[in-house]
Amino acid sequence: MDNHHPSPTSDHWVPCSTCSPGGVPESAKDSSGPETAPVSIPHTGTPHTKEPGTRARRGPIPRKGHTKSRLGCFHCKRRKVKCQETIPSCSNCARVGLVCEYPERPRMASAFSASVITVAPTNSLQSSTATVFTQEDMRYFHHFLLTAYPPLPIQGDQIWMQTACLSHSYDYLMHAMLGLAASHLDLHGGNCSSQALAHRVKAIQSLNNSLSKPCSSQAEGDARFAAMMALAFQASCMAEGMHEFLAMSRGCHIIANTAMGSIKNSLFREFTQEGYCNSVRRVIGIVPLDLSEDEEILIGDFLKSLRALGPLCKSPLEVKFLASTEAIAKAARTSASEAFSQFAALYSLFNHSSNEEFAPFIDPNNHPVQLLFIHFVLIEFAIGHIALTTCNKGGRFAYRKRTCIAWMEKLAAGLPVEYEKYAEWPMNYVRRLAAR
């Protein structure tokens, strides 16, 4: 469904299922200061008496002051005229038919340039060289605040606004936010994949360095958790990011329970499993669904396809994952909010699993699990579409459709011939979904 999300990480935390933007510097503005009124200097020569019939000498006309154009185009500089500095062409060049060309503009540190903070074991802070962000990064930061912040917690925009304030002090959080925003823009044709990857790599490297030291404050704990959430949701924007998404979701659980601090003082204090389920019921409502005949048939066909995987599931984690997915589909027949909230319990299965259980569970060569994931991605997309569209909250998750389809197609493409029949029904549905 549209809302792949980090899920309940423990009995208390639910990494499951933003400081308002500061002023943006105008790079094209002149920095020479405000204009000052010209000062007229009076004539100080020897006074004389005006002779009859002669014209009085007029004093000098003060020159009209103006702000110098420091970033003007080459033609205006050569002609020594003021350039309007408009893009793609100034009015001077447009008027005479010249090709307007500007000098390369300097890379500027943005208003939100974050300092790299090193947390020492003594809880003292040592600032190192500031990290410089570009004007393009400012665009990503603005996009994060307005559109691309994680869609969970539900109606958590104010939480992410407050969390964004922390990015001024924790560069891994800033890079994670910028990476998520760039990936989100790339899904919509922004051609930002290289920038998104660059920020992702920097965020992961810096976050790993931070996690090697004790958490010094609640703010740092919140920054760590928020960065991991942003990295998880960035993976959910990536066609190749399914396994990274699962690993990052598990990372949210680990940070929440080992490297975050007190739940009572956290910005994410209401993002517990119970709090998440309550927010789902509050936003979506608890009114039973009135399914059409086609929707009833759809759920029935899904359950039939899912149950066919039963004999293939061998490990305890596989069996539990199958049962939890089936429970979600059954709940969808009566209540969208109950079905939606049950994803928290499903994610907690592999979040609470040991490394020995989790590693084979996400192994691409574990074909029964790949089939489970195909059904899981489909039901999550479908439930999210039903639940969130009915309460007009689906816009925050709509970007996930393309990635969900890509994940399912990639999973199906890696199946041996003998397993293809188990993916036949869900992939037929995906083809119809992609054609809409």
PLY file of the C-alpha trace (Angstrom):
ply
format ascii 1.0
element vertex 436
property float x
property float y
property float z
element edge 433
property int vertex1
property int vertex2
end_header
0.00 0.00 0.00
0.98 3.58 -0.09
2.34 3.66 3.41
5.31 1.43 3.93
6.48 2.42 7.34
8.81 1.56 10.13
6.73 -0.47 12.50
6.30 -1.06 16.20
9.73 -1.56 17.56
8.87 -2.82 21.00
6.08 -3.09 23.48
6.50 0.64 23.99
7.90 2.17 20.86
6.27 2.18 17.46
8.60 3.20 14.71
5.82 1.78 12.58
3.29 1.47 10.53
8.21 19.45 11.63
10.61 24.29 13.28
9.15 26.37 10.57
11.44 27.09 7.66
13.85 29.89 8.34
14.43 32.82 6.10
16.04 31.93 2.80
18.83 34.24 1.65
18.27 35.82 -1.73
21.47 35.15 -3.59
20.70 37.72 -6.23
20.39 40.55 -3.71
23.21 43.09 -3.40
25.07 43.01 -0.11
26.46 46.53 -0.24
23.84 47.85 2.19
20.86 50.18 1.89
20.86 53.07 -0.50
21.73 56.44 1.03
20.40 59.80 -0.07
22.91 61.82 -2.12
24.45 64.77 -0.33
24.51 68.08 -2.24
27.67 70.09 -1.58
26.93 73.88 -1.84
29.06 76.19 -4.00
31.75 77.77 -1.86
33.37 80.19 -4.34
33.58 83.97 -3.83
30.07 85.40 -3.69
29.17 87.84 -6.35
26.26 90.06 -7.23
24.06 88.99 -10.06
24.39 91.42 -12.96
21.27 92.59 -14.72
20.40 90.52 -17.75
22.62 87.58 -16.76
21.38 84.06 -15.98
22.01 82.75 -12.48
24.52 79.89 -12.37
22.78 76.66 -11.45
24.39 74.41 -8.87
25.51 70.86 -9.76
22.74 68.28 -10.12
23.30 65.49 -7.61
23.77 62.05 -9.20
20.96 59.60 -8.58
22.25 56.80 -6.38
21.58 53.13 -7.08
22.57 49.74 -5.80
25.46 48.24 -7.75
24.82 45.09 -9.69
27.43 42.64 -8.44
26.03 39.48 -10.01
25.04 40.92 -13.37
25.50 39.27 -16.76
28.66 39.62 -18.83
27.10 42.01 -21.38
25.83 44.45 -18.75
29.20 44.44 -17.01
31.02 45.12 -20.29
28.61 47.97 -21.13
28.77 49.24 -17.51
25.00 49.35 -17.11
22.88 48.04 -14.26
21.73 44.47 -14.82
18.31 43.35 -13.59
19.82 39.91 -12.87
16.67 38.14 -14.03
16.80 34.52 -15.15
17.13 33.28 -17.89
17.71 36.70 -19.50
17.89 40.24 -18.16
15.74 42.88 -19.86
18.79 44.69 -21.30
19.92 41.62 -23.25
16.34 40.74 -24.21
15.78 44.24 -25.60
18.80 44.16 -27.94
18.60 40.44 -28.75
21.76 39.29 -27.00
22.31 35.89 -25.40
22.37 36.62 -21.68
25.15 34.82 -19.79
25.93 35.08 -16.11
29.15 34.29 -14.27
29.07 31.18 -12.11
27.47 32.08 -8.82
29.30 31.25 -5.62
28.22 28.26 -3.56
26.68 29.68 -0.42
26.13 28.24 3.00
22.40 28.20 3.56
20.57 29.73 6.47
20.21 26.26 7.96
23.89 25.27 7.62
24.42 22.67 10.32
27.44 22.38 12.56
28.96 18.95 12.99
28.69 18.06 16.65
30.91 15.45 18.27
29.39 14.00 21.42
32.12 13.10 23.90
31.62 10.45 26.63
31.73 13.26 29.19
28.60 14.76 27.61
30.56 17.87 26.62
30.01 19.22 23.12
32.85 19.97 20.75
32.04 21.77 17.52
34.08 21.00 14.44
34.10 22.60 11.01
30.64 23.60 9.84
29.06 21.53 7.09
28.25 23.69 4.09
24.97 23.14 2.27
24.16 24.50 -1.16
21.22 26.42 -2.56
19.98 23.14 -4.04
20.00 21.69 -0.53
17.83 24.61 0.58
15.29 23.49 -1.97
15.30 19.98 -0.50
15.00 21.32 3.04
11.99 23.43 2.05
10.43 20.45 0.26
10.93 18.27 3.34
9.11 20.74 5.59
6.19 21.19 3.21
5.70 17.76 1.63
8.34 15.08 2.12
8.51 14.60 5.89
7.65 11.02 6.93
3.90 10.31 6.86
4.11 8.68 10.28
3.19 9.36 13.02
-0.23 10.03 11.51
-0.89 13.78 11.59
2.64 14.19 12.90
3.51 17.33 10.93
4.15 19.38 14.08
6.42 16.65 15.45
8.52 16.79 12.29
8.57 20.58 12.33
10.05 20.45 15.82
12.40 17.67 14.82
13.69 19.74 11.91
14.98 22.27 14.45
17.41 19.62 15.70
18.98 19.29 12.26
20.88 22.53 12.85
22.95 20.68 15.46
23.09 17.12 14.11
24.40 16.80 10.59
23.26 13.17 10.19
19.67 14.32 10.71
20.09 17.14 8.18
21.53 14.78 5.57
18.79 12.21 6.23
16.10 14.88 5.77
17.69 16.21 2.59
18.12 12.68 1.22
14.46 11.84 1.82
13.32 15.08 0.19
15.57 14.52 -2.82
14.29 10.95 -3.28
10.72 12.18 -2.96
11.35 14.81 -5.64
13.05 12.22 -7.83
9.88 10.10 -7.77
8.08 13.07 -9.27
10.57 13.63 -12.09
13.02 15.86 -10.24
16.11 13.96 -11.46
17.69 14.09 -7.99
18.80 10.48 -7.54
22.53 11.25 -7.31
22.00 14.00 -4.72
19.64 11.74 -2.77
22.23 8.96 -2.66
25.02 11.37 -1.65
23.02 12.67 1.31
21.99 9.13 2.27
25.59 7.93 2.39
26.66 10.93 4.49
23.72 10.45 6.87
24.48 6.77 7.42
28.19 7.39 7.97
27.60 10.23 10.41
24.83 8.39 12.26
27.02 5.31 12.68
29.72 7.53 14.14
27.22 9.05 16.57
25.90 5.65 17.63
29.43 4.59 18.62
29.19 7.03 21.54
26.76 7.28 24.47
23.69 9.46 23.95
24.37 12.76 25.72
20.89 14.30 25.74
17.25 13.72 24.88
17.66 16.03 21.88
20.42 13.82 20.52
18.31 10.72 21.09
15.42 12.24 19.18
17.78 13.28 16.38
19.09 9.72 16.09
15.62 8.21 15.96
14.34 10.83 13.49
17.33 10.30 11.20
16.71 6.55 11.12
13.02 7.16 10.38
13.92 9.48 7.51
16.38 6.91 6.13
13.70 4.21 6.30
11.18 6.33 4.43
13.81 7.31 1.89
14.29 3.59 1.21
10.53 3.35 0.67
10.96 5.83 -2.22
13.60 3.67 -3.88
12.75 0.96 -6.41
15.65 -1.12 -5.08
15.10 -0.20 -1.45
12.81 -2.88 0.01
15.44 -4.79 1.95
17.03 -1.53 3.10
13.61 -0.41 4.26
13.17 -3.52 6.38
16.66 -3.14 7.84
16.08 0.57 8.63
12.73 -0.25 10.24
14.54 -2.71 12.48
17.11 0.01 13.15
14.35 2.30 14.42
13.44 -0.35 16.95
17.05 -0.74 18.09
17.62 3.01 18.50
14.33 3.49 20.31
15.28 0.91 22.90
19.02 1.35 23.25
20.21 4.75 22.03
17.42 7.24 22.40
16.70 8.25 25.96
13.49 8.66 27.92
10.20 8.09 26.18
8.44 10.56 28.48
10.58 13.50 27.34
10.84 12.60 23.66
9.26 14.49 20.79
7.99 11.05 19.70
6.49 10.23 23.12
3.04 9.52 21.62
4.49 7.23 18.97
4.03 4.06 20.98
2.17 1.00 19.78
-0.88 1.96 21.80
-0.60 5.61 20.79
-0.28 4.66 17.14
-3.40 2.48 17.22
-5.35 5.22 19.01
-4.30 7.81 16.44
-5.36 5.49 13.61
-8.80 5.07 15.14
-9.08 8.81 15.78
-8.13 9.81 12.24
-9.69 7.00 10.21
-12.64 6.29 12.48
-14.12 3.03 13.70
-17.18 2.88 11.47
-17.42 -0.60 9.87
-16.64 -0.74 6.18
-19.43 -1.19 3.69
-17.57 -3.27 1.13
-18.89 -3.70 -2.37
-19.30 -7.14 -3.90
-16.11 -6.66 -5.94
-14.14 -5.69 -2.82
-15.39 -8.76 -0.98
-14.28 -10.94 -3.91
-10.91 -9.16 -3.96
-10.23 -9.89 -0.27
-11.41 -13.47 -0.71
-9.07 -14.02 -3.66
-6.19 -12.50 -1.72
-6.76 -14.81 1.25
-6.94 -17.83 -1.06
-3.63 -16.89 -2.70
-2.01 -16.21 0.68
-3.12 -19.50 2.25
-1.53 -21.40 -0.63
1.83 -20.32 0.81
1.19 -22.19 4.07
2.99 -25.44 3.12
6.04 -23.43 1.95
6.58 -21.62 5.26
8.98 -23.53 7.51
10.56 -21.28 10.12
8.55 -19.94 13.12
9.01 -16.37 11.85
7.64 -17.28 8.42
4.59 -18.98 9.96
3.89 -16.01 12.24
4.30 -13.52 9.39
1.84 -15.48 7.26
-0.72 -15.61 10.10
-0.35 -11.89 10.83
-0.84 -10.96 7.17
-3.96 -13.14 7.03
-5.33 -11.45 10.17
-4.95 -8.04 8.51
-6.88 -9.16 5.43
-9.68 -10.57 7.59
-9.87 -7.39 9.67
-10.20 -5.35 6.47
-13.61 -6.92 5.90
-15.04 -5.07 8.89
-12.79 -2.13 9.86
-10.15 -0.25 7.90
-8.72 1.31 11.06
-8.31 -2.08 12.77
-6.66 -3.56 9.70
-4.38 -0.54 9.37
-3.36 -0.57 13.03
-2.49 -4.29 12.87
0.47 -3.51 10.64
2.21 -2.39 13.83
2.04 -5.91 15.21
3.21 -7.40 11.92
6.33 -5.21 11.74
7.15 -6.03 15.34
7.61 -9.68 14.37
10.89 -9.11 12.57
11.81 -6.09 14.71
11.86 -8.38 17.76
13.47 -11.30 15.95
17.08 -12.22 16.61
19.80 -11.63 14.05
19.87 -15.37 13.40
16.16 -15.30 12.52
16.19 -12.01 10.61
19.13 -12.71 8.26
17.52 -15.70 6.48
14.16 -13.94 6.54
15.38 -11.19 4.20
17.65 -13.44 2.13
16.69 -12.92 -1.56
17.17 -16.66 -2.08
14.49 -17.48 0.50
11.72 -17.80 -2.07
8.80 -18.54 0.31
9.55 -15.26 2.13
9.78 -13.40 -1.19
6.27 -14.66 -1.92
5.14 -13.53 1.52
6.56 -10.07 0.81
4.68 -9.87 -2.51
1.40 -10.46 -0.68
2.40 -8.20 2.20
3.26 -5.22 -0.04
-0.01 -5.69 -1.93
-2.22 -5.85 1.16
-0.47 -2.90 2.78
-0.99 -0.83 -0.34
-4.63 -1.89 -0.63
-5.47 -1.31 3.04
-3.78 2.06 3.04
-5.67 3.08 -0.09
-9.01 2.06 1.44
-8.37 3.40 4.94
-6.74 6.72 4.14
-8.79 7.62 1.08
-12.04 7.28 3.04
-10.87 9.99 5.48
-9.11 12.15 2.84
-5.70 11.47 4.36
-4.27 9.49 1.48
-2.27 12.30 -0.09
0.64 11.88 2.31
1.04 8.24 1.19
0.23 8.53 -2.51
3.87 8.62 -3.59
4.27 4.95 -2.55
2.24 3.43 -5.40
5.08 3.43 -7.95
7.58 1.98 -5.48
5.17 -0.74 -4.30
4.67 -1.89 -7.88
8.44 -1.86 -8.50
9.08 -3.91 -5.35
6.53 -6.57 -6.28
7.80 -6.82 -9.84
11.38 -7.21 -8.63
10.37 -9.90 -6.12
8.44 -11.83 -8.77
11.29 -11.56 -11.29
13.63 -13.36 -8.87
11.41 -16.41 -8.39
12.33 -19.80 -9.88
9.84 -21.29 -12.33
8.37 -23.69 -9.75
7.38 -20.76 -7.50
5.84 -18.54 -10.18
2.37 -20.05 -9.82
2.18 -18.78 -6.23
2.66 -15.20 -7.44
0.25 -15.43 -10.34
-2.80 -13.85 -8.69
-1.08 -10.91 -6.92
0.98 -10.06 -10.01
-2.12 -10.05 -12.22
-3.61 -7.58 -9.79
-0.45 -5.46 -9.92
-0.61 -5.31 -13.70
-4.15 -3.97 -13.50
-3.03 -1.52 -10.81
-0.14 -0.24 -12.92
-2.42 0.25 -15.92
-4.76 2.57 -14.05
0 1
1 2
2 3
3 4
4 5
5 6
6 7
7 8
8 9
9 10
10 11
11 12
12 13
13 14
14 15
15 16
18 19
19 20
20 21
21 22
22 23
23 24
24 25
25 26
26 27
27 28
28 29
29 30
30 31
31 32
32 33
33 34
34 35
35 36
36 37
37 38
38 39
39 40
40 41
41 42
42 43
43 44
44 45
45 46
46 47
47 48
48 49
49 50
50 51
51 52
52 53
53 54
54 55
55 56
56 57
57 58
58 59
59 60
60 61
61 62
62 63
63 64
64 65
65 66
66 67
67 68
68 69
69 70
70 71
71 72
72 73
73 74
74 75
75 76
76 77
77 78
78 79
79 80
80 81
81 82
82 83
83 84
84 85
85 86
86 87
87 88
88 89
89 90
90 91
91 92
92 93
93 94
94 95
95 96
96 97
97 98
98 99
99 100
100 101
101 102
102 103
103 104
104 105
105 106
106 107
107 108
108 109
109 110
110 111
111 112
112 113
113 114
114 115
115 116
116 117
117 118
118 119
119 120
120 121
121 122
122 123
123 124
124 125
125 126
126 127
127 128
128 129
129 130
130 131
131 132
132 133
133 134
134 135
135 136
136 137
137 138
138 139
139 140
140 141
141 142
142 143
143 144
144 145
145 146
146 147
147 148
148 149
149 150
150 151
151 152
152 153
153 154
154 155
155 156
156 157
157 158
158 159
159 160
160 161
161 162
162 163
163 164
164 165
165 166
166 167
167 168
168 169
169 170
170 171
171 172
172 173
173 174
174 175
175 176
176 177
177 178
178 179
179 180
180 181
181 182
182 183
183 184
184 185
185 186
186 187
187 188
188 189
189 190
190 191
191 192
192 193
193 194
194 195
195 196
196 197
197 198
198 199
199 200
200 201
201 202
202 203
203 204
204 205
205 206
206 207
207 208
208 209
209 210
210 211
211 212
212 213
213 214
214 215
215 216
216 217
217 218
218 219
219 220
220 221
221 222
222 223
223 224
224 225
225 226
226 227
227 228
228 229
229 230
230 231
231 232
232 233
233 234
234 235
235 236
236 237
237 238
238 239
239 240
240 241
241 242
242 243
243 244
244 245
245 246
246 247
247 248
248 249
249 250
250 251
251 252
252 253
253 254
254 255
255 256
256 257
257 258
258 259
259 260
260 261
261 262
262 263
263 264
264 265
265 266
266 267
267 268
268 269
269 270
270 271
271 272
272 273
273 274
274 275
275 276
276 277
277 278
278 279
279 280
280 281
281 282
282 283
283 284
284 285
285 286
286 287
287 288
288 289
289 290
290 291
291 292
292 293
293 294
294 295
295 296
296 297
297 298
298 299
299 300
300 301
301 302
302 303
303 304
304 305
305 306
306 307
307 308
308 309
309 310
310 311
311 312
312 313
313 314
314 315
315 316
316 317
317 318
318 319
319 320
320 321
321 322
322 323
323 324
324 325
325 326
326 327
327 328
328 329
329 330
330 331
331 332
332 333
333 334
334 335
335 336
336 337
337 338
338 339
339 340
340 341
341 342
342 343
343 344
344 345
345 346
346 347
347 348
348 349
349 350
350 351
351 352
352 353
353 354
354 355
355 356
356 357
357 358
358 359
359 360
360 361
361 362
362 363
363 364
364 365
365 366
366 367
367 368
368 369
369 370
370 371
371 372
372 373
373 374
374 375
375 376
376 377
377 378
378 379
379 380
380 381
381 382
382 383
383 384
384 385
385 386
386 387
387 388
388 389
389 390
390 391
391 392
392 393
393 394
394 395
395 396
396 397
397 398
398 399
399 400
400 401
401 402
402 403
403 404
404 405
405 406
406 407
407 408
408 409
409 410
410 411
411 412
412 413
413 414
414 415
415 416
416 417
417 418
418 419
419 420
420 421
421 422
422 423
423 424
424 425
425 426
426 427
427 428
428 429
429 430
430 431
431 432
432 433
433 434
434 435
